């Protein structure tokens, strides 16, 4: 028998031997027990105490009716409980005064199970939303999980605060992402094509869309290139995008080829960057929720991890989802009012930075400015004279 089952039997045996121990277990609930028969018996013992069972005020040894009545009350809600098993529970308790410690062991097991169950629900909700093209179910389930973690922290007596695991990077980084649907990859390609071909399209999404929101890492790298061009105030088209990809070593290391980049840019379809960006963002929300759920479930299955650390590590694993969720809310909010020309918008780089970036591509002060088209020499005037003429 594992330690958790021994602790459940011991705490029940302590309450059967000494009803006074129930006053030290007010923080323990019946649903914290793993076995249904233990849940029913603990609820029955608490009910008998709250109803003022005669055995509580009896002088001398504890009457046998305390045990038999508890078994009878619990038997109304669960099958298989007998008086013989109640005596087995009594024999399983080494010392009745250790009941609070046994109860803490029961609560510890309940915390691990509860966190794992809610992580599974979050993962299921995220996968369902990904199929339906929604995010509300995953976000509601994440809110429930956050509330459960906060309540468990209160019951355990610890502060609920996000704490990264000391074992290394987030557990989610060690779990491969699920295979993405063709629709997700198609939305990402369409978005990149719109951003590369439509002037000013980056301004519609740059405030809330990040390279990590792309399911395909190559698409995320190309979006990073587009963001760099936009940040420096450089013009954006398929040529400057190819140039920026080369500067970042994406062509040299094989991340993307010029043919792949050209194919992405030529795949443009009618649509706005904001619309495609929100579709990419929606996929990012459900994907992040699923990754957080898998990481939290992995933490909950670690029996070495104490409840306080489990709760705080689980809250930390929900951090990426909170960050993506905030940007999703920004993407769906009404656009901010236009600012005056003297105040740059938050999505645009400062004018001084744009000027400095463009200065690297403009002629030096000593260079001659390009001649206007009307004063360019004609073909005949530009041709050198033949050798037969002076």
Secondary structure, 3 states (H helix, E strand, C coil): CCHHHHHHHHHHHHHHHCHHHHHHCCCCCHHHCCCHHHHHHHHHHHHHHHCCCHHHCCCCCCCCHHHHHHHHHHHCCCCCCCHHHHHHHHHCCCCHHHHHHHHHHHHHHHHHHHHHHHHHHHHHHHHHHHHHCCCHHHHHHHHHHHHHHHHHHHHHCCCCCCCCCCCCCCHHHHCCCCCCCHHHHHHHHHHHHHHHHCCCCHHHHCCCCCHHHCCCHHHHHHHHHHHHHHHHCCCCCHHHHHHHHHHCCCCCCCCCCHHHHHHHHHCCCCCCHHHHHHHHHHHHHHHHHHHHHHHHHHHHCCCCCCHHHHHHHHHHHCHHHHHHHHHHHHHHCCCCCCCCCCCCCCCCCCHHHHHHHHHCCCCCCCCCCCCCHHHCCCHHHHCCCCCCCC
